[in-house]
Amino acid sequence: MPLETTPFERRVRKIEQRHLELRKGAVTVTRPDGLMVLRPRQRRGRRLVPAVIAVCALFIGLKSFVYITEGAITYEARIERLTLGTVPVSYAAKVMQMDPATRFMIDQFNAIMAQRL
């Protein structure tokens, strides 16, 4: 036989859940009648993932643009010169090296330009 919950137990569970939500952060809101009540703070962490994806996509687009405008030989020569620099500069050179995503973007751009010509 399943356990029946009384209205009192439901109210207590609801109060406990609200207390747990308020422990994570709360905002004071004034109701129209002038009473100030606490509301749980809205979580904003969900916007971080799309922002990181957008930054990565922009960076790959920038690398593709630089590669297309500079040309393959000049781009590779600059990367070679950067690898001989200081530690942060050599790390930047590793990041700027050609990767599959950048190659894909370049191939897509070349395909679009070939259709237009």
PyMOL CGO cylinders between C-alpha atoms (Angstrom):
from pymol import cmd
from pymol.cgo import CYLINDER

trace = [
    CYLINDER, 0.00, 0.00, 0.00, 1.58, 3.34, -1.04, 0.3, 1, 1, 1, 1, 1, 1,
    CYLINDER, 1.58, 3.34, -1.04, 2.21, 5.90, 1.61, 0.3, 1, 1, 1, 1, 1, 1,
    CYLINDER, 2.21, 5.90, 1.61, -0.37, 8.65, 1.65, 0.3, 1, 1, 1, 1, 1, 1,
    CYLINDER, -0.37, 8.65, 1.65, 0.91, 12.15, 2.26, 0.3, 1, 1, 1, 1, 1, 1,
    CYLINDER, 0.91, 12.15, 2.26, -1.20, 14.46, 4.28, 0.3, 1, 1, 1, 1, 1, 1,
    CYLINDER, -1.20, 14.46, 4.28, -1.72, 18.09, 3.31, 0.3, 1, 1, 1, 1, 1, 1,
    CYLINDER, -1.72, 18.09, 3.31, 0.55, 19.05, 6.21, 0.3, 1, 1, 1, 1, 1, 1,
    CYLINDER, 0.55, 19.05, 6.21, 3.41, 16.87, 4.91, 0.3, 1, 1, 1, 1, 1, 1,
    CYLINDER, 3.41, 16.87, 4.91, 3.03, 18.38, 1.43, 0.3, 1, 1, 1, 1, 1, 1,
    CYLINDER, 3.03, 18.38, 1.43, 3.23, 21.90, 2.87, 0.3, 1, 1, 1, 1, 1, 1,
    CYLINDER, 3.23, 21.90, 2.87, 6.32, 20.99, 4.89, 0.3, 1, 1, 1, 1, 1, 1,
    CYLINDER, 6.32, 20.99, 4.89, 8.02, 19.46, 1.80, 0.3, 1, 1, 1, 1, 1, 1,
    CYLINDER, 8.02, 19.46, 1.80, 7.18, 22.58, -0.23, 0.3, 1, 1, 1, 1, 1, 1,
    CYLINDER, 7.18, 22.58, -0.23, 8.62, 24.84, 2.48, 0.3, 1, 1, 1, 1, 1, 1,
    CYLINDER, 8.62, 24.84, 2.48, 11.80, 22.73, 2.65, 0.3, 1, 1, 1, 1, 1, 1,
    CYLINDER, 11.80, 22.73, 2.65, 12.26, 22.83, -1.13, 0.3, 1, 1, 1, 1, 1, 1,
    CYLINDER, 12.26, 22.83, -1.13, 11.80, 26.61, -1.14, 0.3, 1, 1, 1, 1, 1, 1,
    CYLINDER, 11.80, 26.61, -1.14, 14.33, 26.93, 1.69, 0.3, 1, 1, 1, 1, 1, 1,
    CYLINDER, 14.33, 26.93, 1.69, 16.89, 24.92, -0.33, 0.3, 1, 1, 1, 1, 1, 1,
    CYLINDER, 16.89, 24.92, -0.33, 16.30, 27.16, -3.37, 0.3, 1, 1, 1, 1, 1, 1,
    CYLINDER, 16.30, 27.16, -3.37, 16.70, 30.31, -1.27, 0.3, 1, 1, 1, 1, 1, 1,
    CYLINDER, 16.70, 30.31, -1.27, 19.99, 29.01, 0.19, 0.3, 1, 1, 1, 1, 1, 1,
    CYLINDER, 19.99, 29.01, 0.19, 21.47, 29.09, -3.34, 0.3, 1, 1, 1, 1, 1, 1,
    CYLINDER, 21.47, 29.09, -3.34, 20.72, 32.81, -3.59, 0.3, 1, 1, 1, 1, 1, 1,
    CYLINDER, 20.72, 32.81, -3.59, 17.76, 35.08, -3.19, 0.3, 1, 1, 1, 1, 1, 1,
    CYLINDER, 17.76, 35.08, -3.19, 16.44, 38.42, -4.41, 0.3, 1, 1, 1, 1, 1, 1,
    CYLINDER, 16.44, 38.42, -4.41, 14.14, 40.69, -2.43, 0.3, 1, 1, 1, 1, 1, 1,
    CYLINDER, 14.14, 40.69, -2.43, 11.01, 41.65, -4.38, 0.3, 1, 1, 1, 1, 1, 1,
    CYLINDER, 11.01, 41.65, -4.38, 8.34, 44.10, -3.26, 0.3, 1, 1, 1, 1, 1, 1,
    CYLINDER, 8.34, 44.10, -3.26, 4.81, 42.93, -4.01, 0.3, 1, 1, 1, 1, 1, 1,
    CYLINDER, 4.81, 42.93, -4.01, 2.08, 45.37, -5.08, 0.3, 1, 1, 1, 1, 1, 1,
    CYLINDER, 2.08, 45.37, -5.08, 0.69, 45.42, -1.52, 0.3, 1, 1, 1, 1, 1, 1,
    CYLINDER, 0.69, 45.42, -1.52, 4.08, 46.58, -0.18, 0.3, 1, 1, 1, 1, 1, 1,
    CYLINDER, 4.08, 46.58, -0.18, 5.18, 43.28, 1.36, 0.3, 1, 1, 1, 1, 1, 1,
    CYLINDER, 5.18, 43.28, 1.36, 8.80, 42.36, 0.67, 0.3, 1, 1, 1, 1, 1, 1,
    CYLINDER, 8.80, 42.36, 0.67, 9.34, 38.69, -0.15, 0.3, 1, 1, 1, 1, 1, 1,
    CYLINDER, 9.34, 38.69, -0.15, 12.37, 36.62, -1.08, 0.3, 1, 1, 1, 1, 1, 1,
    CYLINDER, 12.37, 36.62, -1.08, 12.48, 34.94, -4.49, 0.3, 1, 1, 1, 1, 1, 1,
    CYLINDER, 12.48, 34.94, -4.49, 15.11, 32.43, -5.61, 0.3, 1, 1, 1, 1, 1, 1,
    CYLINDER, 15.11, 32.43, -5.61, 17.85, 34.00, -7.73, 0.3, 1, 1, 1, 1, 1, 1,
    CYLINDER, 17.85, 34.00, -7.73, 17.70, 32.99, -11.39, 0.3, 1, 1, 1, 1, 1, 1,
    CYLINDER, 17.70, 32.99, -11.39, 20.59, 30.83, -12.54, 0.3, 1, 1, 1, 1, 1, 1,
    CYLINDER, 20.59, 30.83, -12.54, 22.59, 32.37, -15.37, 0.3, 1, 1, 1, 1, 1, 1,
    CYLINDER, 22.59, 32.37, -15.37, 25.18, 29.68, -16.04, 0.3, 1, 1, 1, 1, 1, 1,
    CYLINDER, 25.18, 29.68, -16.04, 23.33, 28.30, -19.04, 0.3, 1, 1, 1, 1, 1, 1,
    CYLINDER, 23.33, 28.30, -19.04, 24.44, 31.18, -21.22, 0.3, 1, 1, 1, 1, 1, 1,
    CYLINDER, 24.44, 31.18, -21.22, 28.10, 30.30, -20.82, 0.3, 1, 1, 1, 1, 1, 1,
    CYLINDER, 28.10, 30.30, -20.82, 28.13, 27.32, -23.19, 0.3, 1, 1, 1, 1, 1, 1,
    CYLINDER, 28.13, 27.32, -23.19, 26.71, 29.18, -26.22, 0.3, 1, 1, 1, 1, 1, 1,
    CYLINDER, 26.71, 29.18, -26.22, 29.11, 32.05, -25.55, 0.3, 1, 1, 1, 1, 1, 1,
    CYLINDER, 29.11, 32.05, -25.55, 32.12, 29.70, -25.49, 0.3, 1, 1, 1, 1, 1, 1,
    CYLINDER, 32.12, 29.70, -25.49, 30.94, 28.04, -28.71, 0.3, 1, 1, 1, 1, 1, 1,
    CYLINDER, 30.94, 28.04, -28.71, 30.51, 31.45, -30.36, 0.3, 1, 1, 1, 1, 1, 1,
    CYLINDER, 30.51, 31.45, -30.36, 34.01, 32.57, -29.29, 0.3, 1, 1, 1, 1, 1, 1,
    CYLINDER, 34.01, 32.57, -29.29, 35.54, 29.34, -30.65, 0.3, 1, 1, 1, 1, 1, 1,
    CYLINDER, 35.54, 29.34, -30.65, 33.66, 29.73, -33.94, 0.3, 1, 1, 1, 1, 1, 1,
    CYLINDER, 33.66, 29.73, -33.94, 34.82, 33.35, -34.27, 0.3, 1, 1, 1, 1, 1, 1,
    CYLINDER, 34.82, 33.35, -34.27, 38.41, 32.35, -33.56, 0.3, 1, 1, 1, 1, 1, 1,
    CYLINDER, 38.41, 32.35, -33.56, 38.31, 29.60, -36.19, 0.3, 1, 1, 1, 1, 1, 1,
    CYLINDER, 38.31, 29.60, -36.19, 36.77, 32.09, -38.62, 0.3, 1, 1, 1, 1, 1, 1,
    CYLINDER, 36.77, 32.09, -38.62, 39.58, 34.56, -37.87, 0.3, 1, 1, 1, 1, 1, 1,
    CYLINDER, 39.58, 34.56, -37.87, 42.23, 31.90, -38.46, 0.3, 1, 1, 1, 1, 1, 1,
    CYLINDER, 42.23, 31.90, -38.46, 40.57, 30.97, -41.75, 0.3, 1, 1, 1, 1, 1, 1,
    CYLINDER, 40.57, 30.97, -41.75, 40.39, 34.60, -42.83, 0.3, 1, 1, 1, 1, 1, 1,
    CYLINDER, 40.39, 34.60, -42.83, 44.06, 35.20, -42.04, 0.3, 1, 1, 1, 1, 1, 1,
    CYLINDER, 44.06, 35.20, -42.04, 45.06, 31.99, -43.86, 0.3, 1, 1, 1, 1, 1, 1,
    CYLINDER, 45.06, 31.99, -43.86, 43.05, 32.94, -46.96, 0.3, 1, 1, 1, 1, 1, 1,
    CYLINDER, 43.05, 32.94, -46.96, 44.33, 36.53, -47.10, 0.3, 1, 1, 1, 1, 1, 1,
    CYLINDER, 44.33, 36.53, -47.10, 47.98, 35.69, -46.34, 0.3, 1, 1, 1, 1, 1, 1,
    CYLINDER, 47.98, 35.69, -46.34, 48.30, 32.57, -48.43, 0.3, 1, 1, 1, 1, 1, 1,
    CYLINDER, 48.30, 32.57, -48.43, 49.52, 29.16, -47.35, 0.3, 1, 1, 1, 1, 1, 1,
    CYLINDER, 49.52, 29.16, -47.35, 53.26, 29.79, -47.66, 0.3, 1, 1, 1, 1, 1, 1,
    CYLINDER, 53.26, 29.79, -47.66, 53.26, 33.14, -45.84, 0.3, 1, 1, 1, 1, 1, 1,
    CYLINDER, 53.26, 33.14, -45.84, 50.96, 31.84, -43.10, 0.3, 1, 1, 1, 1, 1, 1,
    CYLINDER, 50.96, 31.84, -43.10, 53.14, 28.80, -42.42, 0.3, 1, 1, 1, 1, 1, 1,
    CYLINDER, 53.14, 28.80, -42.42, 56.29, 30.96, -42.44, 0.3, 1, 1, 1, 1, 1, 1,
    CYLINDER, 56.29, 30.96, -42.44, 54.80, 33.28, -39.83, 0.3, 1, 1, 1, 1, 1, 1,
    CYLINDER, 54.80, 33.28, -39.83, 53.81, 30.33, -37.67, 0.3, 1, 1, 1, 1, 1, 1,
    CYLINDER, 53.81, 30.33, -37.67, 57.38, 28.99, -37.93, 0.3, 1, 1, 1, 1, 1, 1,
    CYLINDER, 57.38, 28.99, -37.93, 58.74, 32.37, -36.78, 0.3, 1, 1, 1, 1, 1, 1,
    CYLINDER, 58.74, 32.37, -36.78, 56.30, 32.43, -33.86, 0.3, 1, 1, 1, 1, 1, 1,
    CYLINDER, 56.30, 32.43, -33.86, 57.42, 28.99, -32.64, 0.3, 1, 1, 1, 1, 1, 1,
    CYLINDER, 57.42, 28.99, -32.64, 60.93, 30.39, -32.08, 0.3, 1, 1, 1, 1, 1, 1,
    CYLINDER, 60.93, 30.39, -32.08, 59.67, 33.12, -29.73, 0.3, 1, 1, 1, 1, 1, 1,
    CYLINDER, 59.67, 33.12, -29.73, 59.02, 33.15, -26.00, 0.3, 1, 1, 1, 1, 1, 1,
    CYLINDER, 59.02, 33.15, -26.00, 56.84, 30.56, -24.29, 0.3, 1, 1, 1, 1, 1, 1,
    CYLINDER, 56.84, 30.56, -24.29, 53.54, 32.50, -24.63, 0.3, 1, 1, 1, 1, 1, 1,
    CYLINDER, 53.54, 32.50, -24.63, 54.29, 33.30, -28.27, 0.3, 1, 1, 1, 1, 1, 1,
    CYLINDER, 54.29, 33.30, -28.27, 55.18, 29.68, -29.05, 0.3, 1, 1, 1, 1, 1, 1,
    CYLINDER, 55.18, 29.68, -29.05, 51.93, 28.59, -27.37, 0.3, 1, 1, 1, 1, 1, 1,
    CYLINDER, 51.93, 28.59, -27.37, 50.05, 31.07, -29.58, 0.3, 1, 1, 1, 1, 1, 1,
    CYLINDER, 50.05, 31.07, -29.58, 51.80, 29.54, -32.60, 0.3, 1, 1, 1, 1, 1, 1,
    CYLINDER, 51.80, 29.54, -32.60, 50.53, 26.09, -31.60, 0.3, 1, 1, 1, 1, 1, 1,
    CYLINDER, 50.53, 26.09, -31.60, 47.00, 27.47, -31.31, 0.3, 1, 1, 1, 1, 1, 1,
    CYLINDER, 47.00, 27.47, -31.31, 47.27, 29.21, -34.69, 0.3, 1, 1, 1, 1, 1, 1,
    CYLINDER, 47.27, 29.21, -34.69, 48.47, 26.06, -36.52, 0.3, 1, 1, 1, 1, 1, 1,
    CYLINDER, 48.47, 26.06, -36.52, 46.14, 24.52, -39.06, 0.3, 1, 1, 1, 1, 1, 1,
    CYLINDER, 46.14, 24.52, -39.06, 43.46, 22.24, -37.61, 0.3, 1, 1, 1, 1, 1, 1,
    CYLINDER, 43.46, 22.24, -37.61, 40.61, 20.28, -39.21, 0.3, 1, 1, 1, 1, 1, 1,
    CYLINDER, 40.61, 20.28, -39.21, 37.97, 22.90, -38.36, 0.3, 1, 1, 1, 1, 1, 1,
    CYLINDER, 37.97, 22.90, -38.36, 39.98, 25.69, -39.95, 0.3, 1, 1, 1, 1, 1, 1,
    CYLINDER, 39.98, 25.69, -39.95, 40.71, 23.53, -42.99, 0.3, 1, 1, 1, 1, 1, 1,
    CYLINDER, 40.71, 23.53, -42.99, 36.97, 22.83, -43.31, 0.3, 1, 1, 1, 1, 1, 1,
    CYLINDER, 36.97, 22.83, -43.31, 36.15, 26.56, -43.16, 0.3, 1, 1, 1, 1, 1, 1,
    CYLINDER, 36.15, 26.56, -43.16, 38.77, 27.33, -45.82, 0.3, 1, 1, 1, 1, 1, 1,
    CYLINDER, 38.77, 27.33, -45.82, 37.45, 24.57, -48.08, 0.3, 1, 1, 1, 1, 1, 1,
    CYLINDER, 37.45, 24.57, -48.08, 33.89, 25.89, -47.69, 0.3, 1, 1, 1, 1, 1, 1,
    CYLINDER, 33.89, 25.89, -47.69, 34.99, 29.42, -48.49, 0.3, 1, 1, 1, 1, 1, 1,
    CYLINDER, 34.99, 29.42, -48.49, 36.92, 28.25, -51.57, 0.3, 1, 1, 1, 1, 1, 1,
    CYLINDER, 36.92, 28.25, -51.57, 33.89, 26.25, -52.76, 0.3, 1, 1, 1, 1, 1, 1,
    CYLINDER, 33.89, 26.25, -52.76, 31.64, 29.31, -52.41, 0.3, 1, 1, 1, 1, 1, 1,
    CYLINDER, 31.64, 29.31, -52.41, 34.12, 31.51, -54.24, 0.3, 1, 1, 1, 1, 1, 1,
    CYLINDER, 34.12, 31.51, -54.24, 34.49, 28.92, -57.03, 0.3, 1, 1, 1, 1, 1, 1,
    CYLINDER, 34.49, 28.92, -57.03, 30.73, 28.94, -57.59, 0.3, 1, 1, 1, 1, 1, 1,
    CYLINDER, 30.73, 28.94, -57.59, 30.61, 32.72, -57.82, 0.3, 1, 1, 1, 1, 1, 1,
    CYLINDER, 30.61, 32.72, -57.82, 33.42, 32.97, -60.35, 0.3, 1, 1, 1, 1, 1, 1,
]
cmd.load_cgo(trace, "trace")
